[in-house]
Amino acid sequence: MTAAPYERAARLSWPRVVFVGLVAAFAVLTIPTLVDKHSWTGVAISVAVTAILAYVYLTPKRIAARFLVPGTILLLAFQVYPVAYTITTAFTNYGDGHRLSQSQAVAQIEADSVLEQPGAQRYELSVATKTTDTSGAFVFFLTDPNGKVERGDASGLTPVPDSQVTKDQFTGKVTTAAGWHILTGIQVNGLGQRLSTFAVPTSGGFIKSVGLSEAYIGQFTMKYDAAAHTMTDTRTSTVYKASGGEFKAADGSGKTLPIGWKVGVGFKNFTSVLTDAAIRGPFLRVLIWTIAFAVLSVLTTFALGLLLAVVMDHPRMRGRKLYSSLLLLPYAMPAFITTLVWSSMYNKDFGLLNKLFGTHIDWLGSPWAARGSVLLTNLWLGFPYMFLVCAGLLQAVPQELKEVARVDGASAVRVFRSVTMPTVLIGAMPLLIASFGYNFNNFNLIRLLTDGGPYPSGSSTAGDTDILISYTYRLAFGGQGAQYGLASAISFLIFVLVGLITYGGFRQTRQLEEVYAR
Amino acid sequence: MREHLWWRHLIGLAALVFALVPILFLISAALNPIGTLSTTSLLPSGASFSNFSKLFHDPNSPYVRWYVNTLVICGVSAVLNVLIGVSGAYAFSRLRFRGRRPGLTGIMLVQMFPNFISLTALYLTFISIGGVLPAFGLNTSLGLILVYLGGAMGVNTWLLKGYLDTIPKELDESARIDGATETQVFFKVVLPLARPMLVVVGLFSFVSFLNEILLAGVFLTDTTHKTLAVGLYGLVSGNHNTDYGEFAAGSLLAGIPVVLIYLYLQKYLVKGLTAGAVKG
């Protein structure tokens, strides 16, 4: 550590060089694959990250950045970018039925509408790709009832001479083709939606697959008019007009086609939270319970933790160490385990609680019992934390102050209220706010304990113990009709709410401290 | 006047009962020879290790694999999490640079966004990453670790900055005067002094990753890639009754090491907690 300053500035330490070298080597190895996949964003990101790291670690000036850059890159990639993506989806109708772009939706509707011509011939079908990679384009090898083989792709049919293929001797299905990889049944099945929307145009209509090894000639019954943005059902002559991310019947019947597409909807998701009664009702109910749950959780855990800390805080109290070690257990045991244990203890038929008390209470089945159970479990999970915190803070209460108050004739209760409590509260206040924020978004507890249940009759998205975050989770990923746009909008609202409350809370505590310092 | 202490013990014992009942129940369920929820009770009706041997031999629940996966994912994530967190904290605490204040505020703000809603974006991102680098895609430990590290410069940075602020600046000033580079000051002066807090933050990170079911549940769908939390949840979410003994045995084996570490580090914990760490 005796190097002169000028030497330091010039010297490049080898760990930094090695680090940048490794990153660069990684980029060099990755970029060909990215180019191969035409992933230009990927190339740009690799080059940019490598360049930034090289600049920061190999030039002498950027000292602060050296400590910040790795964390910042990860933060941008896996937190900021996803959040930004979510915020932009909050202004769209993204969700089930609105996942595709408009052109994809049109193609899907048309492909879905192909109907088999009555009495038309069927083909034996093999699906093939150019390389063994099944994620790219594929073609159909079609054998007609006379044994003639044709190759079909998105642009039409090409005859294939028999010399280039071998056929199954009974069905005529193509089993090998020169220059092509015939996919196995499992691989064909794996193509999923890409197979079902694939149609080979012919002079008389379209050839589509049916099952995994047969194809038929069919015709579109839905026709898209790109100029007028309309879809016409040729069987009924109903005209559907594109508007707001879906095709609506122009005859005023209110009928819409089931496949829509993603469009921007402006602030609709936000305003519907406030104006749409079907959303506002559950939202407000859930919001109120979320706040009540978070406040009550903080208050009950803090009260019990403080009580126990005060009880243990006596110089002649024996076994204090043992007590605190044992009281720590609920906190130390991983919460996902103990939450599941509680969930089973509440079981109506086999649960421990009903067995112990000889009762037959449906703990998680009725709204108020379930809310009580959630709070009780959270009290159990949280009080050791508050106990530890309060025990620590009680040590910080100035003993002289207590003694002076005692000498002045103050009762024990009075000393506690006027001396102990203020000190503890000031120390604990930031933690209480943090705990409020944590419980406001305590997804694991609700998900593992009640999964939001019980559900009031007529509502399947908002349960009686749902907090905002578990409710939003169901909106976004729930089984029935994911409403991702709406869920994103509500997430944004949660973000603003928690942000404001935390910000306000921290400002408040700073004032408290000032008051105390005076 | 001699104060009576019995009422203090009375409250203490009542709290102990409350705290210990679920844990006793879990132990009893793990030892319960029949291994169903309907046959459990608070005190074990017999002691047998049949649940444990079932757990280790059940091909549907490769418990040892889950355990190893969990140790690797949580261990690597926790260590890197602390390292990245404390580097950031060091910069914010000791160095002065443009964008320092907005940086600190920004870190705090991002954390307040309910991150599960980013799941779709993360999922799509990792499908594309997996297409290029299969080792980092969905259903890999590395991919999940990367996602976890996205939050490394977060609350921990604040917490650690608060702690670093309490370490006297004179110590690193004098090292600098002696000719130490910024990297040397960081690794040789500040890190050793911050060790108690690093241990606490590391432990809390480890436990929070251990408890994480949301991202892990979406990312790790193959049975052999699962973590303990995802795997054990699967044991009871399907049928609450029949696999209960296995769940209890597995939970106990997962929980006991964590409990022992907590007890061992108890005195550091209080320090970390009062500095502002929320539970993991």
Chai-1 contact restraints between the chains, C-beta under 6 A:
chainA,res_idxA,chainB,res_idxB,connection_type,confidence,min_distance_angstrom,max_distance_angstrom,comment,restraint_id
A,M1,B,D178,contact,1.0,0.0,6.0,A-B,restraint_1
A,M1,B,G179,contact,1.0,0.0,6.0,A-B,restraint_2
A,M1,B,A180,contact,1.0,0.0,6.0,A-B,restraint_3
A,T2,B,G179,contact,1.0,0.0,6.0,A-B,restraint_4
A,A3,B,G179,contact,1.0,0.0,6.0,A-B,restraint_5
A,R8,B,T181,contact,1.0,0.0,6.0,A-B,restraint_6
A,T33,B,V132,contact,1.0,0.0,6.0,A-B,restraint_7
A,L34,B,V132,contact,1.0,0.0,6.0,A-B,restraint_8
A,I63,B,E182,contact,1.0,0.0,6.0,A-B,restraint_9
A,A64,B,A91,contact,1.0,0.0,6.0,A-B,restraint_10
A,A64,B,L95,contact,1.0,0.0,6.0,A-B,restraint_11
A,A64,B,F97,contact,1.0,0.0,6.0,A-B,restraint_12
A,F67,B,S87,contact,1.0,0.0,6.0,A-B,restraint_13
A,F67,B,Y90,contact,1.0,0.0,6.0,A-B,restraint_14
A,F67,B,A91,contact,1.0,0.0,6.0,A-B,restraint_15
A,L68,B,G88,contact,1.0,0.0,6.0,A-B,restraint_16
A,L68,B,A91,contact,1.0,0.0,6.0,A-B,restraint_17
A,P70,B,I84,contact,1.0,0.0,6.0,A-B,restraint_18
A,G71,B,I84,contact,1.0,0.0,6.0,A-B,restraint_19
A,G71,B,G88,contact,1.0,0.0,6.0,A-B,restraint_20
A,G71,B,A152,contact,1.0,0.0,6.0,A-B,restraint_21
A,G71,B,M153,contact,1.0,0.0,6.0,A-B,restraint_22
A,L74,B,L149,contact,1.0,0.0,6.0,A-B,restraint_23
A,L74,B,G150,contact,1.0,0.0,6.0,A-B,restraint_24
A,L75,B,M153,contact,1.0,0.0,6.0,A-B,restraint_25
A,F78,B,V147,contact,1.0,0.0,6.0,A-B,restraint_26
A,F78,B,G150,contact,1.0,0.0,6.0,A-B,restraint_27
A,Q79,B,V110,contact,1.0,0.0,6.0,A-B,restraint_28
A,Q79,B,G150,contact,1.0,0.0,6.0,A-B,restraint_29
A,P82,B,S118,contact,1.0,0.0,6.0,A-B,restraint_30
A,P82,B,A121,contact,1.0,0.0,6.0,A-B,restraint_31
A,P82,B,L122,contact,1.0,0.0,6.0,A-B,restraint_32
A,V83,B,F113,contact,1.0,0.0,6.0,A-B,restraint_33
A,V83,B,S118,contact,1.0,0.0,6.0,A-B,restraint_34
A,Y85,B,A121,contact,1.0,0.0,6.0,A-B,restraint_35
A,T86,B,I117,contact,1.0,0.0,6.0,A-B,restraint_36
A,T86,B,S118,contact,1.0,0.0,6.0,A-B,restraint_37
A,L308,B,A15,contact,1.0,0.0,6.0,A-B,restraint_38
A,V311,B,R8,contact,1.0,0.0,6.0,A-B,restraint_39
A,V311,B,I11,contact,1.0,0.0,6.0,A-B,restraint_40
A,M317,B,R8,contact,1.0,0.0,6.0,A-B,restraint_41
A,Y323,B,G12,contact,1.0,0.0,6.0,A-B,restraint_42
A,S325,B,L263,contact,1.0,0.0,6.0,A-B,restraint_43
A,L326,B,L16,contact,1.0,0.0,6.0,A-B,restraint_44
A,L327,B,A19,contact,1.0,0.0,6.0,A-B,restraint_45
A,L329,B,A19,contact,1.0,0.0,6.0,A-B,restraint_46
A,L329,B,I23,contact,1.0,0.0,6.0,A-B,restraint_47
A,P330,B,A19,contact,1.0,0.0,6.0,A-B,restraint_48
A,A332,B,V259,contact,1.0,0.0,6.0,A-B,restraint_49
A,A332,B,Y262,contact,1.0,0.0,6.0,A-B,restraint_50
A,M333,B,G255,contact,1.0,0.0,6.0,A-B,restraint_51
A,M333,B,V259,contact,1.0,0.0,6.0,A-B,restraint_52
A,P334,B,L210,contact,1.0,0.0,6.0,A-B,restraint_53
A,P334,B,N211,contact,1.0,0.0,6.0,A-B,restraint_54
A,P334,B,G255,contact,1.0,0.0,6.0,A-B,restraint_55
A,P334,B,V258,contact,1.0,0.0,6.0,A-B,restraint_56
A,A335,B,N211,contact,1.0,0.0,6.0,A-B,restraint_57
A,F336,B,N211,contact,1.0,0.0,6.0,A-B,restraint_58
A,F336,B,A229,contact,1.0,0.0,6.0,A-B,restraint_59
A,I337,B,S251,contact,1.0,0.0,6.0,A-B,restraint_60
A,I337,B,G255,contact,1.0,0.0,6.0,A-B,restraint_61
A,L340,B,V236,contact,1.0,0.0,6.0,A-B,restraint_62
A,V341,B,P22,contact,1.0,0.0,6.0,A-B,restraint_63
A,V341,B,L26,contact,1.0,0.0,6.0,A-B,restraint_64
A,S344,B,L37,contact,1.0,0.0,6.0,A-B,restraint_65
A,F350,B,L37,contact,1.0,0.0,6.0,A-B,restraint_66
A,F350,B,S38,contact,1.0,0.0,6.0,A-B,restraint_67
A,L352,B,F25,contact,1.0,0.0,6.0,A-B,restraint_68
A,Y385,B,K279,contact,1.0,0.0,6.0,A-B,restraint_69
A,L388,B,V270,contact,1.0,0.0,6.0,A-B,restraint_70
A,L388,B,L273,contact,1.0,0.0,6.0,A-B,restraint_71
A,V389,B,L273,contact,1.0,0.0,6.0,A-B,restraint_72
A,V389,B,T274,contact,1.0,0.0,6.0,A-B,restraint_73
A,G392,B,V270,contact,1.0,0.0,6.0,A-B,restraint_74
A,G392,B,T274,contact,1.0,0.0,6.0,A-B,restraint_75
A,A434,B,V278,contact,1.0,0.0,6.0,A-B,restraint_76
A,Y438,B,V278,contact,1.0,0.0,6.0,A-B,restraint_77
A,N441,B,P114,contact,1.0,0.0,6.0,A-B,restraint_78
A,I469,B,P114,contact,1.0,0.0,6.0,A-B,restraint_79
A,S488,B,I117,contact,1.0,0.0,6.0,A-B,restraint_80
A,S491,B,P114,contact,1.0,0.0,6.0,A-B,restraint_81
A,S491,B,I117,contact,1.0,0.0,6.0,A-B,restraint_82
A,I494,B,P114,contact,1.0,0.0,6.0,A-B,restraint_83
A,F495,B,M112,contact,1.0,0.0,6.0,A-B,restraint_84
A,F495,B,F113,contact,1.0,0.0,6.0,A-B,restraint_85
A,V498,B,M112,contact,1.0,0.0,6.0,A-B,restraint_86
A,G499,B,M112,contact,1.0,0.0,6.0,A-B,restraint_87
